[in-house]
């Protein structure tokens, strides 16, 4: 066993003395040592139940003959971090999580791992670590929050942000906002729409790294505890069969994830995280893949904020496997891919029935014939930009209007709430990219302010920052190259006409190449906003592209 390095032989007597200090018995040290990587904390609503999930996993490992050992991973609540300097730290934690988990696993020579994430960055961070360390690993998330209920309608966190915008517009009272505040987040769990956390937990299931229900069983259901026990048992089966993450996370599995992403209408942040995961297995992932896959993949789900259904509804309708089975009717998946069940994707999804065609549209009757995410290019974004097409209203798929330019998120929000943004405008928020922010903040506050002011169907927003899965409307993010490295978004001037054509995958500013070249000659780099600490080091390390910080780290063979 791999753990023999720290438990067997005379040279390991000092190591065993330290295990004795921890209270481990000789019998426990003769079993495989399974690291249970728990992101439990008391600040993230999606993680407050992970102590129970962790205990269930440990029980499953012990039942199957292993010795479970809990180790921690950090997590940030993007909702609490939103709209202030804290959001600069959100995306960067993904790489911190990957690095620290790799360090824990390698330093202590675990034989296998069970990863227990739930929210936005620690799901991809732990997937990256799993691919690096490459020992048998199973994921089990904490599960989604139940939807809130306000005045007879299901609601979620995005409704809360939009309520603040409605209050600023004078269409909601303080009492109305207070009612939303007390009802939209009624339980623990990852926020209840198809936001980034739920997107990545569902895609973990698609990748083959989580058991059925990983992405959809609500956090408060007892079924979630049972799933955790089975995850603990299953990692021991994987250890016996020597099935490792890189046997599962292959190029074909990544393409499966991107395909199901299109069908589910996942968060645009998946276009940051899937390339980073692919990077760990040596796959060159260009976000242009998205358009080719989108062209042949129908959008089958309109989960909040794109529509009125929530994760609990997807779970009842048959979950991720039911969506995959619909897609497989057209042969859109690589069904030969191995999974943590020890079976292939095809074997796993066989017979998984779509129980509610209103939640999961049959493939013959999709919401659209193309997928939920589109990558736009043009003279603003020669290297690409990303929009959640499934959350854009019909009248904004093609839009033309004057640029209203802002150098940071806060200035844009002030202008929106003070009524300075009007129908037809295109809000441009720049210097919010991975290097320029630094940290590539989410722009949920500006998009929510636009929606709350009643401008969601008439005002567009583009940024070199990123968008929350909770954002909706013509919100185009991840513009690359970013402004901080002299990308064309840095050259847009107030009043320039912006032309957005999502069906034609185009994002243009109506300025000649000659004029843009002249502006580039006069462009001066901005002084860094952060000069010390981790953010400054991150900004210095991050690649100058748009993918949200794929750092060049050594791969563990």
Secondary structure, DSSP 8 states (H G I E B T S, - for coil): -TTHHHHSSGGGHHHHHHHHHHT--HHHHTS-EEEEEE---SS-TTTTTHHHHHHHHHHHHHHTT-EEEEEE-----HHHHTTSGGGGGTTHHHHHHHHHHHHHHHHHT-SEEEEE--SHHHHHHHHHHHHHH-S-EEE----B---EEETTEEE-HHHHHHHHHHHHHTSS-HHHHHHHHHHS--SSSB-SSS-HHHHHHHHHHHHTSB-TTTTTS-TTSHHHHHHHHHHHHHHHHHHHHT--HHHHS-HHHHHHHHHHHHHHT--TTHHHHHHHHHHHTT----TTHHHHHHHH--B---BTTSSSB-HHHHHHTTHHHHHHHHHHTTT-S-TT-B-TTSSBHHHHHTT-----TTTS--GGG-SBSS-S-EEEBSSS-TTEEEE-GGGS-GGGSEEEEEEEEESSHHHHHHHHHTT---TT-EEEE-S-STTTTTS--B-HHHHHHHHHTT-TTT-EEEESSB--TT--SSEEEEEES-GGGT-GGGG--TT-EEEEETTTTEEEES--HHHHHHHHHH------S--SHHHHHHHHHS-SSSSS---------
